Amino acid sequence: MKAKVYVTLKKSIADPQGNAIQNALRKLGYTNVEEVWIGKLIELDLGDITADEAQAQLVKMCEGLLANTVIEEYKYELC
């Protein structure tokens, strides 16, 4: 079972990297870009477990290590 975990800042948290990229894109002529958020993608190979086991492990991993849930939110998908 493989999983992808996406971690991003919560919308209420300022994203200076996203702002810098947005400004750079505008300078390059992409004036329609209204907002940019930077995040991280974590890919995991969880071995031979069930989808229910994978989901339970992913929640524990995300809440315990992969995401700072005070300022970040996460979502995952099983592949």
matplotlib code that plots the C-alpha trace (Angstrom):
import matplotlib.pyplot as plt

x = [0.0, 1.4, 0.3, 0.8, 0.6, 0.2, 1.1, 0.3, 0.0, -3.4, -5.1, -4.8, -1.0, 1.1, 3.1, 6.2, 7.5, 4.2, 4.1, 7.6, 6.7, 3.4, 5.3, 7.9, 5.2, 3.5, 6.8, 7.1, 3.7, 1.4, -0.8, -3.8, -2.1, -4.1, -2.5, 0.3, 0.8, 3.8, 3.6, 5.3, 4.5, 5.5, 5.3, 5.2, 5.3, 3.4, 3.9, 1.2, -1.5, -5.2, -6.7, -8.1, -4.7, -3.1, -5.5, -5.1, -1.3, -1.3, -3.4, -1.0, 2.1, 0.7, -0.5, 2.7, 5.5, 4.7, 2.6, 2.7, -1.1, -0.9, 0.0, -0.4, -3.1, -2.7, -4.5, -3.5, -4.5, -3.9, -2.5]
y = [0.0, 3.4, 6.8, 10.4, 13.0, 16.7, 19.2, 22.9, 25.9, 26.7, 29.6, 31.8, 31.5, 33.9, 32.1, 34.2, 31.7, 31.6, 35.4, 35.6, 33.2, 35.0, 38.3, 36.7, 35.2, 38.6, 40.1, 37.5, 38.5, 36.0, 38.7, 36.4, 34.4, 35.5, 33.4, 30.9, 28.4, 26.3, 22.9, 19.5, 16.1, 13.0, 9.7, 6.5, 2.8, 1.2, -2.4, -5.0, -3.6, -2.9, 0.4, 0.8, 0.1, 2.5, 5.3, 4.8, 4.9, 7.9, 9.9, 9.0, 9.8, 13.2, 14.3, 13.1, 14.0, 14.9, 18.0, 20.7, 20.8, 24.1, 25.9, 23.2, 21.0, 17.7, 15.4, 12.0, 9.6, 5.9, 4.8]
z = [0.0, -1.0, 0.2, -0.6, 2.2, 1.3, 4.0, 3.6, 5.8, 7.2, 5.3, 8.3, 8.4, 6.3, 3.5, 2.7, 0.2, -1.6, -1.6, -3.1, -5.9, -6.6, -6.9, -9.2, -11.4, -11.7, -12.8, -15.4, -16.8, -15.1, -13.6, -13.3, -10.4, -7.4, -4.6, -4.2, -1.4, -0.8, 0.7, 0.8, -0.6, 1.3, -0.4, 1.7, 1.0, 3.8, 2.8, 2.7, 5.0, 4.6, 3.7, 7.2, 8.8, 6.4, 7.2, 11.0, 10.6, 8.4, 10.9, 13.7, 11.5, 10.4, 13.8, 15.5, 13.1, 9.5, 10.1, 12.7, 13.2, 15.0, 11.7, 9.0, 7.6, 5.9, 3.6, 2.2, -0.5, -0.8, -4.1]

ax = plt.figure().add_subplot(projection="3d")
ax.plot(x, y, z, "-o")
ax.set_aspect("equal")
plt.show()
